[in-house]
Amino acid sequence: MAFDFKKEYKELYNPSNKPSIVSVSKANYLAVKGKGNPNEEGSEYKKAIQRLYGIAYTIKMSYKTSHHIEGFFEYVVPPLEGFWWQENTTESRSIKKDEMSFIAIIRVPDFVTLEDFYWAKEEATKKKKMDFSKVTFLEYDEGLCVQCMHIGSYDEESATIARMNAFLAENGYANDITDSRLHHEIYLSDARKVPPERQKTVIRHPIKKS
């Protein structure tokens, strides 16, 4: 049976709808950075997703090619994730979506090296005839965070975030959102298939002792 990150790391990918504190260890990701309204047709964000999945599935299916990845095991591609921010503010979301910046990411297993990543970029470019130059290899140590399952549309996240903030205040913690520690979302629902009111998104914020 293929390794499934969502099942093996339930504390990271399936939290309850009540805020909780979690320590997130260092992990490797495919990443694309961009800016602009993610909902617009042809947006940087939608192109970023296409590029990420192109590389992610090239790595996943590498065992069917001549490229041997040491320690490889079959796995399910983890869910799409994203860091979001707006310049000159610590607000996690803003109605000024045109000014939003993002880093779209997909986790890769620890056995994936930089050499494997560069091979996948070259392989995907040849096969898919696309430009994958914006995809980078990101090693990220998220550390101590508060997280909560949000059920509903992305535009209604503020209520869930308010509950997270109240939980922090009650337990002696504070948000620690900075230029390098960002508002984090993990998308467990396919927005093309699941209606907004049923969409499941993990919201995660970096924290520190207050």
N, CA and C atoms as a LAMMPS dump frame, in Angstrom:
ITEM: TIMESTEP
0
ITEM: NUMBER OF ATOMS
630
ITEM: BOX BOUNDS ff ff ff
-5.0000000000000000e+02 5.0000000000000000e+02
-5.0000000000000000e+02 5.0000000000000000e+02
-5.0000000000000000e+02 5.0000000000000000e+02
ITEM: ATOMS id mol type element x y z
1 1 1 N 0.844 -1.204 0
2 1 2 C 0 0 0
3 1 3 C 0.877 1.251 0
4 2 1 N 0.517 2.226 -0.819
5 2 2 C 1.308 3.445 -0.933
6 2 3 C 1.263 4.264 0.361
7 3 1 N 2.385 4.848 0.711
8 3 2 C 2.493 5.699 1.902
9 3 3 C 1.645 6.95 1.693
10 4 1 N 0.796 7.269 2.676
11 4 2 C -0.093 8.428 2.579
12 4 3 C 0.213 9.375 3.743
13 5 1 N 0.751 10.544 3.424
14 5 2 C 1.119 11.509 4.467
15 5 3 C -0.079 11.884 5.335
16 6 1 N -1.248 12.025 4.725
17 6 2 C -2.437 12.431 5.483
18 6 3 C -2.8 11.4 6.549
19 7 1 N -2.573 10.125 6.244
20 7 2 C -2.906 9.073 7.208
21 7 3 C -1.789 8.859 8.222
22 8 1 N -0.549 8.986 7.777
23 8 2 C 0.586 8.746 8.66
24 8 3 C 0.837 9.907 9.617
25 9 1 N 0.468 11.114 9.201
26 9 2 C 0.677 12.309 10.033
27 9 3 C -0.653 13.015 10.252
28 10 1 N -1.555 12.299 10.908
29 10 2 C -2.905 12.836 11.111
30 10 3 C -2.893 14.126 11.922
31 11 1 N -1.919 14.24 12.838
32 11 2 C -1.871 15.446 13.673
33 11 3 C -1.574 16.697 12.85
34 12 1 N -0.984 16.522 11.665
35 12 2 C -0.659 17.658 10.804
36 12 3 C -1.721 17.911 9.736
37 13 1 N -2.368 16.84 9.289
38 13 2 C -3.288 16.969 8.161
39 13 3 C -4.753 16.763 8.518
40 14 1 N -5.043 16.366 9.747
41 14 2 C -6.441 16.154 10.114
42 14 3 C -6.722 16.613 11.547
43 15 1 N -6.454 17.89 11.845
44 15 2 C -6.747 18.385 13.192
45 15 3 C -8.249 18.549 13.376
46 16 1 N -8.673 18.724 14.611
47 16 2 C -10.094 18.944 14.874
48 16 3 C -10.456 20.389 14.545
49 17 1 N -11.738 20.695 14.68
50 17 2 C -12.177 22.077 14.441
51 17 3 C -12.053 22.927 15.699
52 18 1 N -11.279 22.404 16.674
53 18 2 C -10.917 23.19 17.848
54 18 3 C -9.429 23.475 17.781
55 19 1 N -8.979 24.684 18.06
56 19 2 C -7.552 25.026 17.956
57 19 3 C -6.684 24.132 18.83
58 20 1 N -5.501 23.811 18.338
59 20 2 C -4.547 23.01 19.1
60 20 3 C -3.136 23.441 18.735
61 21 1 N -2.19 23.127 19.61
62 21 2 C -0.79 23.482 19.391
63 21 3 C -0.036 22.259 18.88
64 22 1 N 0.805 22.467 17.889
65 22 2 C 1.546 21.371 17.275
66 22 3 C 2.957 21.851 16.947
67 23 1 N 3.921 20.932 17.035
68 23 2 C 5.288 21.228 16.629
69 23 3 C 5.536 20.545 15.294
70 24 1 N 5.859 21.33 14.27
71 24 2 C 6.011 20.817 12.911
72 24 3 C 7.498 20.713 12.585
73 25 1 N 7.934 19.499 12.315
74 25 2 C 9.351 19.249 12.037
75 25 3 C 9.743 19.716 10.637
76 26 1 N 11.032 19.817 10.423
77 26 2 C 11.56 20.224 9.121
78 26 3 C 11.144 19.222 8.053
79 27 1 N 10.781 19.736 6.887
80 27 2 C 10.376 18.879 5.773
81 27 3 C 10.756 19.564 4.465
82 28 1 N 10.708 18.804 3.379
83 28 2 C 11.06 19.312 2.054
84 28 3 C 9.811 19.489 1.196
85 29 1 N 9.835 20.538 0.381
86 29 2 C 8.679 20.877 -0.431
87 29 3 C 9.113 21.327 -1.827
88 30 1 N 8.203 21.144 -2.775
89 30 2 C 8.287 21.849 -4.043
90 30 3 C 7.582 23.172 -3.832
91 31 1 N 8.101 24.258 -4.381
92 31 2 C 7.532 25.573 -4.093
93 31 3 C 7.548 26.482 -5.317
94 32 1 N 6.513 27.31 -5.403
95 32 2 C 6.452 28.361 -6.424
96 32 3 C 5.945 29.629 -5.752
97 33 1 N 6.693 30.706 -5.905
98 33 2 C 6.326 31.979 -5.308
99 33 3 C 5.66 32.875 -6.342
100 34 1 N 4.647 33.65 -5.905
101 34 2 C 3.968 34.538 -6.846
102 34 3 C 3.122 35.574 -6.137
103 35 1 N 2.327 36.291 -6.916
104 35 2 C 1.515 37.375 -6.375
105 35 3 C 0.275 37.554 -7.231
106 36 1 N -0.789 38.055 -6.602
107 36 2 C -1.988 38.389 -7.361
108 36 3 C -3.207 37.617 -6.9
109 37 1 N -4.346 37.986 -7.445
110 37 2 C -5.616 37.361 -7.114
111 37 3 C -5.614 35.902 -7.563
112 38 1 N -5.726 34.957 -6.636
113 38 2 C -5.65 33.542 -7.016
114 38 3 C -6.86 33.05 -7.787
115 39 1 N -7.951 33.805 -7.748
116 39 2 C -9.196 33.348 -8.376
117 39 3 C -9.305 33.71 -9.855
118 40 1 N -8.438 34.567 -10.319
119 40 2 C -8.542 35.017 -11.712
120 40 3 C -8.056 33.94 -12.678
121 41 1 N -8.699 33.857 -13.823
122 41 2 C -8.262 32.933 -14.861
123 41 3 C -6.861 33.32 -15.328
124 42 1 N -6.004 32.331 -15.468
125 42 2 C -4.642 32.603 -15.92
126 42 3 C -3.77 33.261 -14.883
127 43 1 N -4.188 33.235 -13.603
128 43 2 C -3.421 33.881 -12.536
129 43 3 C -2.104 33.158 -12.288
130 44 1 N -1.174 33.876 -11.674
131 44 2 C 0.103 33.27 -11.297
132 44 3 C -0.125 32.062 -10.402
133 45 1 N -1.132 32.157 -9.532
134 45 2 C -1.398 31.073 -8.593
135 45 3 C -1.836 29.799 -9.324
136 46 1 N -2.744 29.925 -10.258
137 46 2 C -3.218 28.745 -10.981
138 46 3 C -2.096 28.134 -11.822
139 47 1 N -1.253 28.959 -12.377
140 47 2 C -0.096 28.445 -13.118
141 47 3 C 0.877 27.751 -12.172
142 48 1 N 1.018 28.306 -10.955
143 48 2 C 1.914 27.71 -9.959
144 48 3 C 1.451 26.3 -9.596
145 49 1 N 0.151 26.126 -9.41
146 49 2 C -0.395 24.81 -9.064
147 49 3 C -0.101 23.805 -10.167
148 50 1 N -0.312 24.226 -11.407
149 50 2 C -0.052 23.337 -12.545
150 50 3 C 1.41 22.903 -12.577
151 51 1 N 2.307 23.842 -12.316
152 51 2 C 3.741 23.528 -12.324
153 51 3 C 4.109 22.596 -11.172
154 52 1 N 3.555 22.854 -9.996
155 52 2 C 3.866 22.014 -8.839
156 52 3 C 3.451 20.569 -9.072
157 53 1 N 2.244 20.364 -9.552
158 53 2 C 1.776 19.003 -9.779
159 53 3 C 2.555 18.324 -10.897
160 54 1 N 2.993 19.105 -11.874
161 54 2 C 3.806 18.534 -12.948
162 54 3 C 5.083 17.908 -12.417
163 55 1 N 5.751 18.608 -11.496
164 55 2 C 6.985 18.076 -10.903
165 55 3 C 6.668 16.981 -9.89
166 56 1 N 5.621 17.197 -9.082
167 56 2 C 5.278 16.23 -8.043
168 56 3 C 4.995 14.849 -8.635
169 57 1 N 4.251 14.803 -9.719
170 57 2 C 3.912 13.505 -10.309
171 57 3 C 5.066 12.917 -11.115
172 58 1 N 5.948 13.759 -11.606
173 58 2 C 7.148 13.246 -12.262
174 58 3 C 8.01 12.499 -11.252
175 59 1 N 8.146 13.062 -10.046
176 59 2 C 8.911 12.388 -8.991
177 59 3 C 8.196 11.119 -8.538
178 60 1 N 6.888 11.213 -8.333
179 60 2 C 6.121 10.053 -7.873
180 60 3 C 6.256 8.87 -8.829
181 61 1 N 6.268 9.144 -10.133
182 61 2 C 6.309 8.071 -11.127
183 61 3 C 7.723 7.768 -11.606
184 62 1 N 8.726 8.289 -10.921
185 62 2 C 10.119 8.114 -11.363
186 62 3 C 10.543 6.649 -11.392
187 63 1 N 9.915 5.817 -10.557
188 63 2 C 10.313 4.405 -10.503
189 63 3 C 10.015 3.675 -11.816
190 64 1 N 9.214 4.285 -12.679
191 64 2 C 8.911 3.695 -13.98
192 64 3 C 9.868 4.18 -15.067
193 65 1 N 10.859 4.974 -14.655
194 65 2 C 11.846 5.496 -15.597
195 65 3 C 13.218 4.911 -15.268
196 66 1 N 14.216 5.37 -15.985
197 66 2 C 15.584 4.896 -15.726
198 66 3 C 16.247 5.64 -14.574
199 67 1 N 15.568 6.66 -14.033
200 67 2 C 16.138 7.43 -12.918
201 67 3 C 15.845 6.72 -11.601
202 68 1 N 16.87 6.305 -10.924
203 68 2 C 16.729 5.589 -9.66
204 68 3 C 16.912 6.555 -8.494
205 69 1 N 15.902 6.626 -7.62
206 69 2 C 15.983 7.451 -6.421
207 69 3 C 16.252 6.529 -5.228
208 70 1 N 17.372 6.739 -4.579
209 70 2 C 17.749 5.893 -3.445
210 70 3 C 16.727 6.023 -2.32
211 71 1 N 16.27 4.896 -1.817
212 71 2 C 15.312 4.893 -0.717
213 71 3 C 13.878 5.107 -1.143
214 72 1 N 13.627 5.128 -2.459
215 72 2 C 12.284 5.408 -2.96
216 72 3 C 11.267 4.373 -2.48
217 73 1 N 10.069 4.859 -2.143
218 73 2 C 8.918 3.983 -1.903
219 73 3 C 7.69 4.659 -2.512
220 74 1 N 6.718 3.865 -2.884
221 74 2 C 5.518 4.426 -3.504
222 74 3 C 4.71 5.207 -2.468
223 75 1 N 4.151 6.32 -2.895
224 75 2 C 3.442 7.196 -1.969
225 75 3 C 2.34 7.961 -2.702
226 76 1 N 1.423 8.49 -1.926
227 76 2 C 0.362 9.359 -2.441
228 76 3 C 0.876 10.795 -2.415
229 77 1 N 0.726 11.519 -3.501
230 77 2 C 1.16 12.925 -3.521
231 77 3 C 0.394 13.691 -2.437
232 78 1 N 1.107 14.357 -1.529
233 78 2 C 0.448 15.091 -0.439
234 78 3 C -0.41 16.249 -0.967
235 79 1 N -1.289 16.771 -0.12
236 79 2 C -2.17 17.857 -0.567
237 79 3 C -1.428 19.154 -0.855
238 80 1 N -2.046 19.969 -1.666
239 80 2 C -1.546 21.312 -1.948
240 80 3 C -1.591 22.152 -0.673
241 81 1 N -0.554 22.959 -0.475
242 81 2 C -0.504 23.871 0.669
243 81 3 C -0.109 25.259 0.173
244 82 1 N -0.219 26.246 1.059
245 82 2 C 0.183 27.585 0.646
246 82 3 C 0.467 28.502 1.815
247 83 1 N 1.494 29.322 1.66
248 83 2 C 1.756 30.422 2.58
249 83 3 C 1.232 31.699 1.922
250 84 1 N 0.55 32.537 2.715
251 84 2 C -0.054 33.76 2.168
252 84 3 C 0.301 34.962 3.032
253 85 1 N 0.51 36.089 2.374
254 85 2 C 0.747 37.326 3.108
255 85 3 C 0.491 38.515 2.19
256 86 1 N 0.37 39.677 2.826
257 86 2 C 0.26 40.929 2.093
258 86 3 C 1.351 41.855 2.599
259 87 1 N 2.032 42.49 1.683
260 87 2 C 3.151 43.353 2.078
261 87 3 C 2.687 44.427 3.059
262 88 1 N 3.548 44.696 4.048
263 88 2 C 3.324 45.756 5.032
264 88 3 C 2.146 45.502 5.962
265 89 1 N 1.774 44.233 6.121
266 89 2 C 0.724 43.901 7.083
267 89 3 C 0.935 42.48 7.555
268 90 1 N 0.474 42.171 8.776
269 90 2 C 0.544 40.805 9.289
270 90 3 C -0.805 40.112 9.174
271 91 1 N -1.787 40.769 8.55
272 91 2 C -3.089 40.134 8.383
273 91 3 C -2.951 38.923 7.48
274 92 1 N -3.599 37.828 7.87
275 92 2 C -3.461 36.581 7.12
276 92 3 C -4.203 36.633 5.798
277 93 1 N -5.296 37.351 5.746
278 93 2 C -6.032 37.485 4.5
279 93 3 C -6.537 38.909 4.397
280 94 1 N -6.781 39.325 3.184
281 94 2 C -7.216 40.692 2.946
282 94 3 C -8.184 40.691 1.794
283 95 1 N -9.1 41.661 1.786
284 95 2 C -10.026 41.764 0.666
285 95 3 C -9.298 42.271 -0.582
286 96 1 N -8.081 42.773 -0.397
287 96 2 C -7.295 43.234 -1.54
288 96 3 C -6.52 42.05 -2.114
289 97 1 N -7.254 41.163 -2.755
290 97 2 C -6.634 39.922 -3.225
291 97 3 C -5.587 40.167 -4.304
292 98 1 N -5.712 41.26 -5.034
293 98 2 C -4.718 41.559 -6.063
294 98 3 C -3.34 41.821 -5.461
295 99 1 N -3.311 42.171 -4.17
296 99 2 C -2.049 42.497 -3.509
297 99 3 C -1.493 41.322 -2.693
298 100 1 N -2.159 40.189 -2.739
299 100 2 C -1.713 39.041 -1.961
300 100 3 C -0.503 38.368 -2.604
301 101 1 N 0.442 37.986 -1.764
302 101 2 C 1.592 37.198 -2.203
303 101 3 C 1.45 35.79 -1.66
304 102 1 N 2.059 34.835 -2.344
305 102 2 C 1.919 33.452 -1.914
306 102 3 C 3.181 32.652 -2.222
307 103 1 N 3.319 31.553 -1.498
308 103 2 C 4.245 30.493 -1.869
309 103 3 C 3.413 29.213 -1.872
310 104 1 N 3.098 28.706 -3.044
311 104 2 C 2.354 27.455 -3.164
312 104 3 C 3.341 26.303 -3.02
313 105 1 N 2.978 25.29 -2.24
314 105 2 C 3.922 24.206 -1.956
315 105 3 C 3.231 22.841 -1.989
316 106 1 N 4.006 21.813 -2.281
317 106 2 C 3.592 20.419 -2.138
318 106 3 C 4.754 19.681 -1.484
319 107 1 N 4.472 18.959 -0.427
320 107 2 C 5.517 18.224 0.288
321 107 3 C 6.033 17.064 -0.561
322 108 1 N 7.318 16.764 -0.412
323 108 2 C 7.907 15.588 -1.043
324 108 3 C 8.563 14.734 0.038
325 109 1 N 8.641 13.421 -0.167
326 109 2 C 9.275 12.549 0.831
327 109 3 C 10.733 12.926 1.065
328 110 1 N 11.24 12.554 2.221
329 110 2 C 12.61 12.905 2.598
330 110 3 C 13.659 12.297 1.68
331 111 1 N 13.312 11.218 0.96
332 111 2 C 14.313 10.602 0.092
333 111 3 C 14.59 11.424 -1.167
334 112 1 N 13.775 12.434 -1.439
335 112 2 C 13.978 13.264 -2.626
336 112 3 C 15.114 14.248 -2.358
337 113 1 N 16.153 14.192 -3.177
338 113 2 C 17.306 15.08 -3.034
339 113 3 C 17.241 16.201 -4.077
340 114 1 N 18.143 17.147 -3.943
341 114 2 C 18.229 18.21 -4.948
342 114 3 C 18.508 17.634 -6.336
343 115 1 N 19.349 16.627 -6.388
344 115 2 C 19.659 15.988 -7.674
345 115 3 C 18.392 15.398 -8.298
346 116 1 N 17.574 14.76 -7.482
347 116 2 C 16.32 14.19 -7.976
348 116 3 C 15.368 15.292 -8.439
349 117 1 N 15.351 16.38 -7.697
350 117 2 C 14.498 17.523 -8.052
351 117 3 C 14.894 18.091 -9.413
352 118 1 N 16.189 18.299 -9.618
353 118 2 C 16.636 18.855 -10.897
354 118 3 C 16.352 17.888 -12.049
355 119 1 N 16.49 16.589 -11.772
356 119 2 C 16.137 15.606 -12.797
357 119 3 C 14.662 15.727 -13.163
358 120 1 N 13.803 15.856 -12.146
359 120 2 C 12.361 15.936 -12.384
360 120 3 C 11.993 17.188 -13.179
361 121 1 N 12.66 18.303 -12.888
362 121 2 C 12.385 19.529 -13.647
363 121 3 C 12.737 19.339 -15.118
364 122 1 N 13.878 18.742 -15.361
365 122 2 C 14.312 18.52 -16.742
366 122 3 C 13.384 17.53 -17.446
367 123 1 N 13.02 16.472 -16.732
368 123 2 C 12.146 15.449 -17.309
369 123 3 C 10.759 16.013 -17.614
370 124 1 N 10.192 16.77 -16.679
371 124 2 C 8.867 17.35 -16.879
372 124 3 C 8.867 18.371 -18.006
373 125 1 N 9.943 19.137 -18.107
374 125 2 C 10.051 20.134 -19.182
375 125 3 C 10.038 19.459 -20.545
376 126 1 N 10.752 18.353 -20.672
377 126 2 C 10.813 17.631 -21.936
378 126 3 C 9.465 17.008 -22.29
379 127 1 N 8.828 16.395 -21.314
380 127 2 C 7.606 15.646 -21.588
381 127 3 C 6.376 16.531 -21.716
382 128 1 N 6.29 17.574 -20.894
383 128 2 C 5.084 18.397 -20.855
384 128 3 C 5.209 19.683 -21.67
385 129 1 N 6.424 19.961 -22.161
386 129 2 C 6.656 21.158 -22.977
387 129 3 C 6.199 22.42 -22.24
388 130 1 N 6.522 22.487 -20.957
389 130 2 C 6.178 23.639 -20.129
390 130 3 C 7.429 24.217 -19.487
391 131 1 N 7.296 25.458 -19.005
392 131 2 C 8.395 26.116 -18.311
393 131 3 C 8.249 25.864 -16.809
394 132 1 N 9.153 25.085 -16.242
395 132 2 C 9.126 24.776 -14.815
396 132 3 C 10.222 25.522 -14.054
397 133 1 N 10.76 26.56 -14.637
398 133 2 C 11.896 27.252 -14.027
399 133 3 C 11.548 27.911 -12.688
400 134 1 N 10.269 28.238 -12.465
401 134 2 C 9.877 28.916 -11.229
402 134 3 C 9.718 27.957 -10.052
403 135 1 N 9.742 26.674 -10.323
404 135 2 C 9.609 25.706 -9.225
405 135 3 C 10.951 25.568 -8.512
406 136 1 N 10.94 25.677 -7.19
407 136 2 C 12.16 25.568 -6.397
408 136 3 C 12.014 24.45 -5.366
409 137 1 N 13.128 24.086 -4.777
410 137 2 C 13.175 23.057 -3.737
411 137 3 C 13.31 23.778 -2.402
412 138 1 N 12.32 23.605 -1.521
413 138 2 C 12.274 24.346 -0.267
414 138 3 C 12.399 23.417 0.926
415 139 1 N 13.379 23.688 1.778
416 139 2 C 13.504 23.001 3.06
417 139 3 C 12.985 23.955 4.128
418 140 1 N 11.968 23.539 4.853
419 140 2 C 11.307 24.471 5.772
420 140 3 C 11.07 23.818 7.129
421 141 1 N 11.474 24.513 8.175
422 141 2 C 11.293 24.062 9.548
423 141 3 C 10.271 24.983 10.199
424 142 1 N 9.029 24.527 10.272
425 142 2 C 7.937 25.415 10.687
426 142 3 C 7.895 25.663 12.188
427 143 1 N 8.255 24.671 12.962
428 143 2 C 8.334 24.874 14.407
429 143 3 C 6.991 24.855 15.112
430 144 1 N 6.898 25.625 16.196
431 144 2 C 5.711 25.634 17.046
432 144 3 C 4.59 26.445 16.403
433 145 1 N 3.4 25.842 16.33
434 145 2 C 2.277 26.485 15.636
435 145 3 C 0.961 26.193 16.351
436 146 1 N -0.026 27.005 16.039
437 146 2 C -1.41 26.706 16.387
438 146 3 C -2.119 26.374 15.083
439 147 1 N -3.016 25.392 15.123
440 147 2 C -3.724 25.037 13.902
441 147 3 C -5.156 24.637 14.221
442 148 1 N -5.984 24.639 13.178
443 148 2 C -7.392 24.33 13.354
444 148 3 C -7.975 23.95 11.997
445 149 1 N -8.936 23.033 11.983
446 149 2 C -9.624 22.7 10.749
447 149 3 C -10.704 23.751 10.485
448 150 1 N -10.65 24.335 9.314
449 150 2 C -11.677 25.29 8.899
450 150 3 C -12.572 24.607 7.874
451 151 1 N -13.862 24.626 8.12
452 151 2 C -14.82 24.067 7.18
453 151 3 C -15.671 25.205 6.641
454 152 1 N -15.586 25.423 5.344
455 152 2 C -16.297 26.535 4.721
456 152 3 C -15.429 27.213 3.68
457 153 1 N -15.902 28.324 3.16
458 153 2 C -15.173 29.017 2.105
459 153 3 C -13.934 29.718 2.655
460 154 1 N -12.999 29.992 1.772
461 154 2 C -11.771 30.683 2.177
462 154 3 C -12.081 32.08 2.696
463 155 1 N -13.122 32.713 2.163
464 155 2 C -13.463 34.076 2.557
465 155 3 C -14.045 34.148 3.966
466 156 1 N -14.324 32.998 4.574
467 156 2 C -14.901 32.979 5.92
468 156 3 C -13.899 32.496 6.97
469 157 1 N -12.624 32.524 6.619
470 157 2 C -11.603 32.031 7.541
471 157 3 C -11.429 32.905 8.783
472 158 1 N -11.853 34.152 8.698
473 158 2 C -11.606 35.092 9.809
474 158 3 C -12.213 34.605 11.121
475 159 1 N -13.37 33.93 11.061
476 159 2 C -14.009 33.438 12.289
477 159 3 C -13.16 32.344 12.927
478 160 1 N -12.612 31.459 12.107
479 160 2 C -11.746 30.393 12.628
480 160 3 C -10.463 30.978 13.201
481 161 1 N -9.9 31.956 12.514
482 161 2 C -8.674 32.604 12.995
483 161 3 C -8.923 33.316 14.324
484 162 1 N -10.104 33.923 14.473
485 162 2 C -10.442 34.587 15.734
486 162 3 C -10.473 33.578 16.886
487 163 1 N -11.001 32.381 16.642
488 163 2 C -11.015 31.342 17.67
489 163 3 C -9.598 30.885 18.002
490 164 1 N -8.748 30.803 16.989
491 164 2 C -7.356 30.434 17.218
492 164 3 C -6.656 31.482 18.075
493 165 1 N -6.902 32.751 17.78
494 165 2 C -6.276 33.84 18.541
495 165 3 C -6.744 33.848 19.995
496 166 1 N -8.035 33.579 20.211
497 166 2 C -8.57 33.527 21.572
498 166 3 C -7.949 32.363 22.34
499 167 1 N -7.779 31.238 21.679
500 167 2 C -7.147 30.065 22.288
501 167 3 C -5.71 30.388 22.706
502 168 1 N -4.981 31.088 21.855
503 168 2 C -3.605 31.463 22.192
504 168 3 C -3.559 32.354 23.424
505 169 1 N -4.428 33.35 23.455
506 169 2 C -4.447 34.286 24.578
507 169 3 C -4.754 33.565 25.888
508 170 1 N -5.649 32.587 25.824
509 170 2 C -6.039 31.847 27.025
510 170 3 C -4.931 30.925 27.527
511 171 1 N -4.013 30.562 26.638
512 171 2 C -2.995 29.573 26.988
513 171 3 C -1.575 30.136 27.016
514 172 1 N -1.451 31.454 27.014
515 172 2 C -0.142 32.078 27.198
516 172 3 C 0.742 32.108 25.973
517 173 1 N 0.115 32.116 24.796
518 173 2 C 0.87 32.182 23.549
519 173 3 C 0.43 33.396 22.733
520 174 1 N 1.218 33.719 21.719
521 174 2 C 0.876 34.816 20.809
522 174 3 C 1.299 34.419 19.397
523 175 1 N 0.656 35.006 18.418
524 175 2 C 1.058 34.78 17.032
525 175 3 C 2.481 35.26 16.811
526 176 1 N 3.193 34.566 15.932
527 176 2 C 4.572 34.94 15.614
528 176 3 C 4.744 35.015 14.093
529 177 1 N 3.789 35.647 13.438
530 177 2 C 3.854 35.796 11.988
531 177 3 C 4.889 36.869 11.644
532 178 1 N 5.868 36.481 10.833
533 178 2 C 6.953 37.378 10.442
534 178 3 C 7.194 37.228 8.943
535 179 1 N 8.281 37.825 8.456
536 179 2 C 8.625 37.687 7.04
537 179 3 C 8.976 36.248 6.674
538 180 1 N 9.392 35.452 7.656
539 180 2 C 9.794 34.078 7.38
540 180 3 C 8.867 33.038 7.998
541 181 1 N 7.946 33.468 8.837
542 181 2 C 6.95 32.568 9.439
543 181 3 C 5.575 33.118 9.064
544 182 1 N 4.853 32.363 8.256
545 182 2 C 3.697 32.919 7.558
546 182 3 C 2.395 32.165 7.832
547 183 1 N 1.295 32.839 7.527
548 183 2 C -0.029 32.208 7.52
549 183 3 C 0.006 31.029 6.554
550 184 1 N -0.431 29.872 7.025
551 184 2 C -0.267 28.623 6.282
552 184 3 C -1.623 27.949 6.122
553 185 1 N -1.921 27.504 4.908
554 185 2 C -3.153 26.774 4.629
555 185 3 C -2.823 25.442 3.954
556 186 1 N -3.565 24.397 4.33
557 186 2 C -3.43 23.079 3.71
558 186 3 C -4.798 22.709 3.161
559 187 1 N -4.867 22.462 1.861
560 187 2 C -6.148 22.279 1.185
561 187 3 C -6.484 20.791 1.072
562 188 1 N -7.483 20.368 1.832
563 188 2 C -7.872 18.969 1.855
564 188 3 C -9.039 18.673 0.921
565 189 1 N -9.608 19.706 0.326
566 189 2 C -10.723 19.541 -0.602
567 189 3 C -10.352 20.1 -1.969
568 190 1 N -10.889 19.491 -2.994
569 190 2 C -10.708 19.986 -4.355
570 190 3 C -11.783 21.035 -4.612
571 191 1 N -11.369 22.294 -4.686
572 191 2 C -12.321 23.4 -4.834
573 191 3 C -13.128 23.306 -6.126
574 192 1 N -12.647 22.521 -7.091
575 192 2 C -13.384 22.35 -8.348
576 192 3 C -14.553 21.396 -8.185
577 193 1 N -14.524 20.584 -7.125
578 193 2 C -15.538 19.543 -6.96
579 193 3 C -16.375 19.695 -5.697
580 194 1 N -15.812 20.329 -4.674
581 194 2 C -16.49 20.445 -3.38
582 194 3 C -17.061 21.845 -3.218
583 195 1 N -18.357 21.976 -2.884
584 195 2 C -18.942 23.317 -2.701
585 195 3 C -18.265 24.053 -1.552
586 196 1 N -18.201 25.379 -1.616
587 196 2 C -17.477 26.169 -0.609
588 196 3 C -17.854 25.844 0.83
589 197 1 N -19.139 25.632 1.102
590 197 2 C -19.562 25.415 2.487
591 197 3 C -19.067 24.089 3.063
592 198 1 N -18.554 23.198 2.223
593 198 2 C -18.074 21.89 2.692
594 198 3 C -16.555 21.734 2.56
595 199 1 N -15.89 22.738 2.078
596 199 2 C -14.443 22.64 1.871
597 199 3 C -13.704 22.582 3.208
598 200 1 N -12.693 21.716 3.27
599 200 2 C -11.902 21.538 4.489
600 200 3 C -10.489 22.077 4.264
601 201 1 N -10.077 23.002 5.123
602 201 2 C -8.763 23.631 5.018
603 201 3 C -8.123 23.687 6.398
604 202 1 N -6.916 23.184 6.52
605 202 2 C -6.17 23.339 7.767
606 202 3 C -5.547 24.733 7.766
607 203 1 N -5.816 25.497 8.81
608 203 2 C -5.193 26.814 8.98
609 203 3 C -4.148 26.698 10.08
610 204 1 N -2.948 27.154 9.794
611 204 2 C -1.842 27.015 10.747
612 204 3 C -1.083 28.338 10.86
613 205 1 N -0.822 28.769 12.094
614 205 2 C -0.067 29.997 12.349
615 205 3 C 1.134 29.71 13.244
616 206 1 N 2.269 30.299 12.969
617 206 2 C 3.422 30.187 13.871
618 206 3 C 3.143 30.943 15.158
619 207 1 N 3.636 30.417 16.271
620 207 2 C 3.365 31.054 17.562
621 207 3 C 4.625 31.102 18.424
622 208 1 N 4.518 31.844 19.524
623 208 2 C 5.583 31.925 20.513
624 208 3 C 4.939 32.133 21.881
625 209 1 N 5.696 31.896 22.921
626 209 2 C 5.194 32.178 24.278
627 209 3 C 5.027 33.686 24.436
628 210 1 N 3.893 34.072 24.988
629 210 2 C 3.645 35.517 25.15
630 210 3 C 4.305 36.024 26.413
